[in-house]
């Protein structure tokens, strides 16, 4: 259980790191640096375990899909969340991102026609979407830019959901760390032109720079290593607990360290979204189904 707590702590802190790093870096540059550092660390780990030749061979065996996965599961959602956090609090971003498992199940209906949605699961989808609406609000904190920021994070959740379903198919042919490294390289290649173009004209402060490094090392590379260790030892059902802990830890960091206000919209949205995830994923009623694990921001 300690690893679940670590994942919740690391991924919850990622929203804080993004918020602070956004004071000195544009979203594309921030995520370009995040992917570059994290991919480098994972490649070193893989090379130490298997050697460079085997690592390169494993990534090449994934073909274009392994690298393309990094676009929908990395470059797009990472940048959307970073942009969203320019207009909303880090805690709000974490709560909105917790809607991802609902979209996973909805998309699975398209790719698995035998999947039927009714009863509590249908209620769960509706409850979760109501939670997103409450979180964004008609006139949220930050005005219409706040609504746009919240919706950007929700779109990131949809992108994560697509990447999750795609990754579940690819993971059958390789190791989790190999797939993570390959996808990060793919996302890095896509973000490189815009990230370089948006480089700051002067060196950002140590807080923004340190936050990017912490986001890459703690919230990405180290979290990925722990994630796949837990998946091997305890399975996906245990990892799915992070879905429910992540918004709580992110809110805690935001309120305690960034001085973000805790509003009733945030609390109501969190309860509705997490309740919708519990119902829509089948965690409440269908004991044999495994809920979907939460994404890294």
ZADO-1210 file (C-alpha; in nm, 4 decimals, padded with zeros to 6 digits):
<atoms>
<atom x="00.0000" y="00.0000" z="00.0000" code="UNK" pos="1"/>
<atom x="00.2976" y="00.2298" z="00.0489" code="UNK" pos="2"/>
<atom x="00.3569" y="00.2379" z="-00.3270" code="UNK" pos="3"/>
<atom x="-00.0042" y="00.3458" z="-00.3879" code="UNK" pos="4"/>
<atom x="00.0498" y="00.6301" z="-00.1426" code="UNK" pos="5"/>
<atom x="00.3703" y="00.7275" z="-00.3201" code="UNK" pos="6"/>
<atom x="00.1986" y="00.7329" z="-00.6587" code="UNK" pos="7"/>
<atom x="-00.0808" y="00.9513" z="-00.5226" code="UNK" pos="8"/>
<atom x="00.1746" y="01.1824" z="-00.3599" code="UNK" pos="9"/>
<atom x="00.3958" y="01.2064" z="-00.6708" code="UNK" pos="10"/>
<atom x="00.1183" y="01.2477" z="-00.9277" code="UNK" pos="11"/>
<atom x="-00.0731" y="01.4846" z="-00.6993" code="UNK" pos="12"/>
<atom x="00.2396" y="01.6988" z="-00.6662" code="UNK" pos="13"/>
<atom x="00.2724" y="01.7095" z="-01.0454" code="UNK" pos="14"/>
<atom x="-00.0160" y="01.9567" z="-01.0657" code="UNK" pos="15"/>
<atom x="00.1659" y="02.1795" z="-00.8163" code="UNK" pos="16"/>
<atom x="00.4910" y="02.1536" z="-01.0151" code="UNK" pos="17"/>
<atom x="00.3071" y="02.2446" z="-01.3369" code="UNK" pos="18"/>
<atom x="00.1484" y="02.5471" z="-01.1706" code="UNK" pos="19"/>
<atom x="00.4809" y="02.6789" z="-01.0427" code="UNK" pos="20"/>
<atom x="00.6743" y="02.5952" z="-01.3600" code="UNK" pos="21"/>
<atom x="00.4112" y="02.7826" z="-01.5623" code="UNK" pos="22"/>
<atom x="00.5385" y="03.1067" z="-01.4110" code="UNK" pos="23"/>
<atom x="00.8594" y="03.0752" z="-01.6125" code="UNK" pos="24"/>
<atom x="00.7870" y="02.8410" z="-01.9016" code="UNK" pos="25"/>
<atom x="00.5277" y="02.8212" z="-02.1760" code="UNK" pos="26"/>
<atom x="00.3312" y="02.4928" z="-02.1796" code="UNK" pos="27"/>
<atom x="00.5014" y="02.3369" z="-02.4846" code="UNK" pos="28"/>
<atom x="00.8514" y="02.4210" z="-02.3585" code="UNK" pos="29"/>
<atom x="00.7720" y="02.2938" z="-02.0096" code="UNK" pos="30"/>
<atom x="00.6471" y="01.9599" z="-02.1403" code="UNK" pos="31"/>
<atom x="00.9286" y="01.9298" z="-02.3946" code="UNK" pos="32"/>
<atom x="01.1786" y="01.9536" z="-02.1091" code="UNK" pos="33"/>
<atom x="00.9698" y="01.7168" z="-01.8960" code="UNK" pos="34"/>
<atom x="00.9642" y="01.4495" z="-02.1660" code="UNK" pos="35"/>
<atom x="01.3328" y="01.4951" z="-02.2517" code="UNK" pos="36"/>
<atom x="01.4472" y="01.4507" z="-01.8909" code="UNK" pos="37"/>
<atom x="01.2074" y="01.1672" z="-01.8093" code="UNK" pos="38"/>
<atom x="01.2834" y="00.9744" z="-02.1297" code="UNK" pos="39"/>
<atom x="01.6576" y="01.0074" z="-02.0654" code="UNK" pos="40"/>
<atom x="01.6214" y="00.8678" z="-01.7132" code="UNK" pos="41"/>
<atom x="01.4048" y="00.5757" z="-01.8261" code="UNK" pos="42"/>
<atom x="01.6485" y="00.4929" z="-02.1051" code="UNK" pos="43"/>
<atom x="01.9317" y="00.4798" z="-01.8522" code="UNK" pos="44"/>
<atom x="01.7274" y="00.2451" z="-01.6300" code="UNK" pos="45"/>
<atom x="01.6384" y="00.0209" z="-01.9237" code="UNK" pos="46"/>
<atom x="01.9970" y="00.0155" z="-02.0488" code="UNK" pos="47"/>
<atom x="02.1206" y="-00.0808" z="-01.7020" code="UNK" pos="48"/>
<atom x="01.8684" y="-00.3656" z="-01.6898" code="UNK" pos="49"/>
<atom x="01.8868" y="-00.4988" z="-02.0473" code="UNK" pos="50"/>
<atom x="02.1709" y="-00.3223" z="-02.2261" code="UNK" pos="51"/>
<atom x="02.1490" y="-00.0586" z="-02.5004" code="UNK" pos="52"/>
<atom x="02.1155" y="-00.3011" z="-02.7886" code="UNK" pos="53"/>
<atom x="01.8224" y="-00.4878" z="-02.6329" code="UNK" pos="54"/>
<atom x="01.6557" y="-00.1599" z="-02.5299" code="UNK" pos="55"/>
<atom x="01.6757" y="-00.0169" z="-02.8824" code="UNK" pos="56"/>
<atom x="01.5580" y="-00.3459" z="-03.0313" code="UNK" pos="57"/>
<atom x="01.2581" y="-00.3565" z="-02.7960" code="UNK" pos="58"/>
<atom x="01.1529" y="-00.0021" z="-02.8877" code="UNK" pos="59"/>
<atom x="01.1974" y="-00.0674" z="-03.2598" code="UNK" pos="60"/>
<atom x="00.9772" y="-00.3758" z="-03.2307" code="UNK" pos="61"/>
<atom x="00.6894" y="-00.1483" z="-03.1253" code="UNK" pos="62"/>
<atom x="00.7005" y="00.0215" z="-03.4649" code="UNK" pos="63"/>
<atom x="00.5414" y="00.3601" z="-03.5210" code="UNK" pos="64"/>
<atom x="00.2623" y="00.2894" z="-03.2712" code="UNK" pos="65"/>
<atom x="00.4899" y="00.3012" z="-02.9686" code="UNK" pos="66"/>
<atom x="00.6068" y="00.6502" z="-03.0602" code="UNK" pos="67"/>
<atom x="00.2654" y="00.7710" z="-03.1807" code="UNK" pos="68"/>
<atom x="00.1211" y="00.6708" z="-02.8434" code="UNK" pos="69"/>
<atom x="00.3330" y="00.9495" z="-02.6959" code="UNK" pos="70"/>
<atom x="00.1314" y="01.2060" z="-02.8899" code="UNK" pos="71"/>
<atom x="-00.2110" y="01.1108" z="-02.7486" code="UNK" pos="72"/>
<atom x="-00.0840" y="00.9952" z="-02.4094" code="UNK" pos="73"/>
<atom x="00.1836" y="01.2582" z="-02.3565" code="UNK" pos="74"/>
<atom x="00.2314" y="01.5591" z="-02.5828" code="UNK" pos="75"/>
<atom x="-00.1377" y="01.6502" z="-02.6205" code="UNK" pos="76"/>
<atom x="-00.2680" y="01.5961" z="-02.2642" code="UNK" pos="77"/>
<atom x="00.0476" y="01.7242" z="-02.0949" code="UNK" pos="78"/>
<atom x="00.0344" y="02.0503" z="-02.2896" code="UNK" pos="79"/>
<atom x="-00.3420" y="02.0923" z="-02.2443" code="UNK" pos="80"/>
<atom x="-00.3133" y="02.0495" z="-01.8675" code="UNK" pos="81"/>
<atom x="-00.0225" y="02.2960" z="-01.8512" code="UNK" pos="82"/>
<atom x="-00.2222" y="02.5482" z="-02.0540" code="UNK" pos="83"/>
<atom x="-00.5319" y="02.4870" z="-01.8426" code="UNK" pos="84"/>
<atom x="-00.3402" y="02.5542" z="-01.5222" code="UNK" pos="85"/>
<atom x="-00.2610" y="02.9031" z="-01.6465" code="UNK" pos="86"/>
<atom x="-00.6297" y="02.9795" z="-01.5892" code="UNK" pos="87"/>
<atom x="-00.7392" y="02.7430" z="-01.3074" code="UNK" pos="88"/>
<atom x="-00.6013" y="02.6228" z="-00.9746" code="UNK" pos="89"/>
<atom x="-00.3939" y="02.3053" z="-00.9628" code="UNK" pos="90"/>
<atom x="-00.6576" y="02.1342" z="-00.7471" code="UNK" pos="91"/>
<atom x="-00.9301" y="02.2051" z="-01.0031" code="UNK" pos="92"/>
<atom x="-00.7093" y="02.0563" z="-01.2762" code="UNK" pos="93"/>
<atom x="-00.6566" y="01.7385" z="-01.0742" code="UNK" pos="94"/>
<atom x="-01.0298" y="01.6959" z="-01.0129" code="UNK" pos="95"/>
<atom x="-01.1162" y="01.7530" z="-01.3809" code="UNK" pos="96"/>
<atom x="-00.8461" y="01.5054" z="-01.4863" code="UNK" pos="97"/>
<atom x="-01.0005" y="01.2435" z="-01.2556" code="UNK" pos="98"/>
<atom x="-01.2833" y="01.2111" z="-01.5106" code="UNK" pos="99"/>
<atom x="-01.0535" y="01.0101" z="-01.7404" code="UNK" pos="100"/>
<atom x="-01.1796" y="00.6605" z="-01.6394" code="UNK" pos="101"/>
<atom x="-01.5331" y="00.7589" z="-01.7423" code="UNK" pos="102"/>
<atom x="-01.4119" y="00.8372" z="-02.0945" code="UNK" pos="103"/>
<atom x="-01.2162" y="00.5111" z="-02.1048" code="UNK" pos="104"/>
<atom x="-01.5343" y="00.3120" z="-02.0518" code="UNK" pos="105"/>
<atom x="-01.7317" y="00.5267" z="-02.2966" code="UNK" pos="106"/>
<atom x="-01.4677" y="00.4802" z="-02.5671" code="UNK" pos="107"/>
<atom x="-01.4477" y="00.1086" z="-02.4923" code="UNK" pos="108"/>
<atom x="-01.8150" y="00.0826" z="-02.5965" code="UNK" pos="109"/>
<atom x="-01.7153" y="00.1906" z="-02.9487" code="UNK" pos="110"/>
<atom x="-01.4260" y="-00.0533" z="-02.9729" code="UNK" pos="111"/>
<atom x="-01.6085" y="-00.3345" z="-02.7916" code="UNK" pos="112"/>
<atom x="-01.9669" y="-00.3406" z="-02.9253" code="UNK" pos="113"/>
<atom x="-02.0560" y="-00.6225" z="-02.6866" code="UNK" pos="114"/>
<atom x="-02.0089" y="-00.3786" z="-02.3981" code="UNK" pos="115"/>
<atom x="-02.3508" y="-00.2605" z="-02.2813" code="UNK" pos="116"/>
<atom x="-02.4060" y="00.0425" z="-02.0626" code="UNK" pos="117"/>
<atom x="-02.7136" y="00.0477" z="-01.8430" code="UNK" pos="118"/>
<atom x="-02.8235" y="00.0778" z="-01.4838" code="UNK" pos="119"/>
<atom x="-02.5691" y="00.2096" z="-01.2371" code="UNK" pos="120"/>
<atom x="-02.2985" y="00.2438" z="-01.5008" code="UNK" pos="121"/>
<atom x="-02.5117" y="00.4762" z="-01.7118" code="UNK" pos="122"/>
<atom x="-02.5987" y="00.6736" z="-01.3987" code="UNK" pos="123"/>
<atom x="-02.2272" y="00.6944" z="-01.3216" code="UNK" pos="124"/>
<atom x="-02.1456" y="00.8503" z="-01.6588" code="UNK" pos="125"/>
<atom x="-02.4169" y="01.1110" z="-01.6115" code="UNK" pos="126"/>
<atom x="-02.3113" y="01.1872" z="-01.2545" code="UNK" pos="127"/>
<atom x="-01.9485" y="01.2300" z="-01.3627" code="UNK" pos="128"/>
<atom x="-02.0421" y="01.4666" z="-01.6440" code="UNK" pos="129"/>
<atom x="-02.2560" y="01.6693" z="-01.4038" code="UNK" pos="130"/>
<atom x="-01.9481" y="01.6915" z="-01.1815" code="UNK" pos="131"/>
<atom x="-01.7457" y="01.8328" z="-01.4703" code="UNK" pos="132"/>
<atom x="-02.0205" y="02.0895" z="-01.5287" code="UNK" pos="133"/>
<atom x="-02.0235" y="02.1894" z="-01.1629" code="UNK" pos="134"/>
<atom x="-01.6454" y="02.2210" z="-01.1647" code="UNK" pos="135"/>
<atom x="-01.6422" y="02.4453" z="-01.4703" code="UNK" pos="136"/>
<atom x="-01.9548" y="02.6351" z="-01.3656" code="UNK" pos="137"/>
<atom x="-02.1400" y="02.8979" z="-01.5600" code="UNK" pos="138"/>
<atom x="-01.9153" y="03.1709" z="-01.4213" code="UNK" pos="139"/>
<atom x="-01.6204" y="02.9877" z="-01.2641" code="UNK" pos="140"/>
<atom x="-01.3292" y="03.1378" z="-01.0796" code="UNK" pos="141"/>
<atom x="-01.1339" y="03.3143" z="-01.3519" code="UNK" pos="142"/>
<atom x="-01.4374" y="03.3845" z="-01.5689" code="UNK" pos="143"/>
<atom x="-01.4651" y="03.2284" z="-01.9108" code="UNK" pos="144"/>
<atom x="-01.0922" y="03.1680" z="-01.9215" code="UNK" pos="145"/>
<atom x="-01.1437" y="02.9531" z="-01.6136" code="UNK" pos="146"/>
<atom x="-01.4098" y="02.7538" z="-01.7975" code="UNK" pos="147"/>
<atom x="-01.1747" y="02.7158" z="-02.0958" code="UNK" pos="148"/>
<atom x="-00.8938" y="02.5983" z="-01.8684" code="UNK" pos="149"/>
<atom x="-01.1188" y="02.3389" z="-01.7057" code="UNK" pos="150"/>
<atom x="-01.2433" y="02.2139" z="-02.0425" code="UNK" pos="151"/>
<atom x="-00.8837" y="02.1893" z="-02.1677" code="UNK" pos="152"/>
<atom x="-00.8087" y="01.9487" z="-01.8834" code="UNK" pos="153"/>
<atom x="-01.1244" y="01.7502" z="-01.9631" code="UNK" pos="154"/>
<atom x="-01.0120" y="01.7221" z="-02.3278" code="UNK" pos="155"/>
<atom x="-00.6763" y="01.6039" z="-02.1929" code="UNK" pos="156"/>
<atom x="-00.8670" y="01.3339" z="-02.0038" code="UNK" pos="157"/>
<atom x="-01.0276" y="01.2190" z="-02.3291" code="UNK" pos="158"/>
<atom x="-00.6824" y="01.2042" z="-02.4897" code="UNK" pos="159"/>
<atom x="-00.5520" y="01.0041" z="-02.1935" code="UNK" pos="160"/>
<atom x="-00.8477" y="00.7670" z="-02.2311" code="UNK" pos="161"/>
<atom x="-00.7614" y="00.7035" z="-02.5975" code="UNK" pos="162"/>
<atom x="-00.3986" y="00.6477" z="-02.5000" code="UNK" pos="163"/>
<atom x="-00.5000" y="00.4111" z="-02.2211" code="UNK" pos="164"/>
<atom x="-00.6979" y="00.1847" z="-02.4547" code="UNK" pos="165"/>
<atom x="-00.4236" y="00.1979" z="-02.7162" code="UNK" pos="166"/>
<atom x="-00.1547" y="00.1289" z="-02.4584" code="UNK" pos="167"/>
<atom x="-00.3419" y="-00.1717" z="-02.3185" code="UNK" pos="168"/>
<atom x="-00.3070" y="-00.3384" z="-02.6576" code="UNK" pos="169"/>
<atom x="00.0598" y="-00.2471" z="-02.7035" code="UNK" pos="170"/>
<atom x="00.1646" y="-00.3499" z="-02.3528" code="UNK" pos="171"/>
<atom x="00.0969" y="-00.7137" z="-02.4433" code="UNK" pos="172"/>
<atom x="00.4036" y="-00.7096" z="-02.6692" code="UNK" pos="173"/>
<atom x="00.6626" y="-00.5319" z="-02.4540" code="UNK" pos="174"/>
<atom x="00.7474" y="-00.4148" z="-02.1017" code="UNK" pos="175"/>
<atom x="00.5799" y="-00.1152" z="-01.9430" code="UNK" pos="176"/>
<atom x="00.9015" y="00.0855" z="-01.9077" code="UNK" pos="177"/>
<atom x="00.9963" y="00.0214" z="-02.2704" code="UNK" pos="178"/>
<atom x="00.6576" y="00.1430" z="-02.3879" code="UNK" pos="179"/>
<atom x="00.6807" y="00.4475" z="-02.1586" code="UNK" pos="180"/>
<atom x="01.0266" y="00.5416" z="-02.2877" code="UNK" pos="181"/>
<atom x="00.9251" y="00.4978" z="-02.6521" code="UNK" pos="182"/>
<atom x="00.6072" y="00.7015" z="-02.6095" code="UNK" pos="183"/>
<atom x="00.7939" y="00.9790" z="-02.4291" code="UNK" pos="184"/>
<atom x="01.0412" y="01.0012" z="-02.7151" code="UNK" pos="185"/>
<atom x="00.7507" y="01.0200" z="-02.9608" code="UNK" pos="186"/>
<atom x="00.5843" y="01.2974" z="-02.7617" code="UNK" pos="187"/>
<atom x="00.9161" y="01.4814" z="-02.7348" code="UNK" pos="188"/>
<atom x="00.9692" y="01.4757" z="-03.1115" code="UNK" pos="189"/>
<atom x="00.6244" y="01.6274" z="-03.1700" code="UNK" pos="190"/>
<atom x="00.6699" y="01.9012" z="-02.9084" code="UNK" pos="191"/>
<atom x="01.0277" y="01.9864" z="-03.0035" code="UNK" pos="192"/>
<atom x="00.9593" y="02.2533" z="-03.2718" code="UNK" pos="193"/>
<atom x="00.6993" y="02.4457" z="-03.0679" code="UNK" pos="194"/>
<atom x="00.8892" y="02.3951" z="-02.7429" code="UNK" pos="195"/>
<atom x="01.2086" y="02.5411" z="-02.8879" code="UNK" pos="196"/>
<atom x="01.0150" y="02.8284" z="-03.0444" code="UNK" pos="197"/>
<atom x="00.8592" y="02.9136" z="-02.7060" code="UNK" pos="198"/>
<atom x="01.1874" y="02.9045" z="-02.5119" code="UNK" pos="199"/>
<atom x="01.1961" y="03.1958" z="-02.2643" code="UNK" pos="200"/>
<atom x="01.4074" y="03.4946" z="-02.3602" code="UNK" pos="201"/>
<atom x="01.5751" y="03.4898" z="-02.0177" code="UNK" pos="202"/>
<atom x="01.6547" y="03.2217" z="-01.7641" code="UNK" pos="203"/>
<atom x="01.3504" y="03.1432" z="-01.5445" code="UNK" pos="204"/>
<atom x="01.3791" y="03.1555" z="-01.1672" code="UNK" pos="205"/>
<atom x="01.4965" y="02.8596" z="-00.9605" code="UNK" pos="206"/>
<atom x="01.1430" y="02.7706" z="-00.8494" code="UNK" pos="207"/>
<atom x="01.0145" y="02.7329" z="-01.2050" code="UNK" pos="208"/>
<atom x="01.3278" y="02.5465" z="-01.3167" code="UNK" pos="209"/>
<atom x="01.3273" y="02.3216" z="-01.0114" code="UNK" pos="210"/>
<atom x="00.9593" y="02.2453" z="-01.0660" code="UNK" pos="211"/>
<atom x="01.0250" y="02.1258" z="-01.4226" code="UNK" pos="212"/>
<atom x="01.3041" y="01.9003" z="-01.2975" code="UNK" pos="213"/>
<atom x="01.0867" y="01.7653" z="-01.0159" code="UNK" pos="214"/>
<atom x="00.7986" y="01.7106" z="-01.2595" code="UNK" pos="215"/>
<atom x="01.0242" y="01.5071" z="-01.4892" code="UNK" pos="216"/>
<atom x="01.2120" y="01.3096" z="-01.2241" code="UNK" pos="217"/>
<atom x="00.9480" y="01.2552" z="-00.9536" code="UNK" pos="218"/>
<atom x="00.6150" y="01.2979" z="-01.1298" code="UNK" pos="219"/>
<atom x="00.7124" y="01.1147" z="-01.4487" code="UNK" pos="220"/>
<atom x="01.0195" y="00.8864" z="-01.4478" code="UNK" pos="221"/>
<atom x="01.0095" y="00.7694" z="-01.0848" code="UNK" pos="222"/>
<atom x="00.6303" y="00.7427" z="-01.0888" code="UNK" pos="223"/>
<atom x="00.6459" y="00.5220" z="-01.4001" code="UNK" pos="224"/>
<atom x="00.8955" y="00.2873" z="-01.2342" code="UNK" pos="225"/>
<atom x="00.6745" y="00.2564" z="-00.9251" code="UNK" pos="226"/>
<atom x="00.3599" y="00.2181" z="-01.1370" code="UNK" pos="227"/>
<atom x="00.4854" y="-00.0879" z="-01.3228" code="UNK" pos="228"/>
<atom x="00.6248" y="-00.2401" z="-01.0047" code="UNK" pos="229"/>
<atom x="00.2795" y="-00.2158" z="-00.8449" code="UNK" pos="230"/>
<atom x="00.1139" y="-00.3514" z="-01.1588" code="UNK" pos="231"/>
<atom x="00.3397" y="-00.6576" z="-01.1446" code="UNK" pos="232"/>
<atom x="00.2954" y="-00.7189" z="-00.7726" code="UNK" pos="233"/>
<atom x="-00.0649" y="-00.6145" z="-00.7040" code="UNK" pos="234"/>
<atom x="-00.2413" y="-00.5758" z="-01.0379" code="UNK" pos="235"/>
<atom x="-00.4498" y="-00.3019" z="-01.1986" code="UNK" pos="236"/>
<atom x="-00.7280" y="-00.3154" z="-00.9394" code="UNK" pos="237"/>
<atom x="-00.4925" y="-00.1945" z="-00.6657" code="UNK" pos="238"/>
<atom x="-00.3406" y="00.0756" z="-00.8898" code="UNK" pos="239"/>
<atom x="-00.6913" y="00.2069" z="-00.9603" code="UNK" pos="240"/>
<atom x="-00.7068" y="00.3305" z="-00.5993" code="UNK" pos="241"/>
<atom x="-00.4857" y="00.6202" z="-00.7111" code="UNK" pos="242"/>
<atom x="-00.7856" y="00.7538" z="-00.9052" code="UNK" pos="243"/>
<atom x="-00.9586" y="00.8321" z="-00.5766" code="UNK" pos="244"/>
<atom x="-00.6523" y="00.9558" z="-00.3851" code="UNK" pos="245"/>
<atom x="-00.5042" y="01.1810" z="-00.6543" code="UNK" pos="246"/>
<atom x="-00.7506" y="01.4744" z="-00.6402" code="UNK" pos="247"/>
<atom x="-00.7307" y="01.4768" z="-00.2603" code="UNK" pos="248"/>
<atom x="-00.3509" y="01.5001" z="-00.2550" code="UNK" pos="249"/>
<atom x="-00.3494" y="01.7646" z="-00.5299" code="UNK" pos="250"/>
<atom x="-00.6036" y="01.9742" z="-00.3395" code="UNK" pos="251"/>
<atom x="-00.3955" y="01.9373" z="-00.0238" code="UNK" pos="252"/>
<atom x="-00.0807" y="02.0628" z="-00.1988" code="UNK" pos="253"/>
<atom x="-00.2660" y="02.3465" z="-00.3691" code="UNK" pos="254"/>
<atom x="-00.4339" y="02.4756" z="-00.0534" code="UNK" pos="255"/>
<atom x="-00.1371" y="02.4242" z="00.1797" code="UNK" pos="256"/>
<atom x="00.1583" y="02.5220" z="-00.0398" code="UNK" pos="257"/>
<atom x="00.0091" y="02.7527" z="-00.3034" code="UNK" pos="258"/>
<atom x="-00.2615" y="02.9156" z="-00.0938" code="UNK" pos="259"/>
<atom x="-00.5358" y="02.8183" z="-00.3400" code="UNK" pos="260"/>
<atom x="-00.8919" y="02.8620" z="-00.2100" code="UNK" pos="261"/>
<atom x="-01.1030" y="02.5553" z="-00.1400" code="UNK" pos="262"/>
<atom x="-01.4480" y="02.6204" z="-00.2859" code="UNK" pos="263"/>
<atom x="-01.7757" y="02.4326" z="-00.2726" code="UNK" pos="264"/>
<atom x="-01.7604" y="02.3873" z="-00.6520" code="UNK" pos="265"/>
<atom x="-01.4333" y="02.1985" z="-00.6136" code="UNK" pos="266"/>
<atom x="-01.5644" y="01.9764" z="-00.3355" code="UNK" pos="267"/>
<atom x="-01.8976" y="01.9099" z="-00.5103" code="UNK" pos="268"/>
<atom x="-01.7262" y="01.8463" z="-00.8443" code="UNK" pos="269"/>
<atom x="-01.4793" y="01.6060" z="-00.6822" code="UNK" pos="270"/>
<atom x="-01.7533" y="01.4080" z="-00.5088" code="UNK" pos="271"/>
<atom x="-01.9636" y="01.3864" z="-00.8268" code="UNK" pos="272"/>
<atom x="-01.6742" y="01.2950" z="-01.0578" code="UNK" pos="273"/>
<atom x="-01.5256" y="01.0320" z="-00.8258" code="UNK" pos="274"/>
<atom x="-01.8732" y="00.8969" z="-00.7556" code="UNK" pos="275"/>
<atom x="-01.9351" y="00.8780" z="-01.1290" code="UNK" pos="276"/>
<atom x="-01.6016" y="00.6996" z="-01.1779" code="UNK" pos="277"/>
<atom x="-01.6917" y="00.4446" z="-00.9095" code="UNK" pos="278"/>
<atom x="-02.0307" y="00.3749" z="-01.0672" code="UNK" pos="279"/>
<atom x="-01.9355" y="00.4051" z="-01.4334" code="UNK" pos="280"/>
<atom x="-01.6258" y="00.1851" z="-01.4094" code="UNK" pos="281"/>
<atom x="-01.8220" y="-00.0882" z="-01.2339" code="UNK" pos="282"/>
<atom x="-01.6210" y="-00.0598" z="-00.9122" code="UNK" pos="283"/>
<atom x="-01.9339" y="-00.0348" z="-00.7001" code="UNK" pos="284"/>
<atom x="-02.1426" y="-00.3146" z="-00.8405" code="UNK" pos="285"/>
<atom x="-01.9398" y="-00.5357" z="-01.0717" code="UNK" pos="286"/>
<atom x="-01.6729" y="-00.6849" z="-00.8511" code="UNK" pos="287"/>
<atom x="-01.5014" y="-00.8727" z="-01.1364" code="UNK" pos="288"/>
<atom x="-01.4306" y="-00.5613" z="-01.3403" code="UNK" pos="289"/>
<atom x="-01.1065" y="-00.3754" z="-01.2866" code="UNK" pos="290"/>
<atom x="-01.1298" y="00.0039" z="-01.2673" code="UNK" pos="291"/>
<atom x="-00.8912" y="00.2065" z="-01.4796" code="UNK" pos="292"/>
<atom x="-00.5805" y="00.3531" z="-01.3222" code="UNK" pos="293"/>
<atom x="-00.5422" y="00.7306" z="-01.2992" code="UNK" pos="294"/>
<atom x="-00.3146" y="00.9187" z="-01.5540" code="UNK" pos="295"/>
<atom x="-00.0025" y="01.1152" z="-01.4803" code="UNK" pos="296"/>
<atom x="-00.0605" y="01.4850" z="-01.5399" code="UNK" pos="297"/>
</atoms>
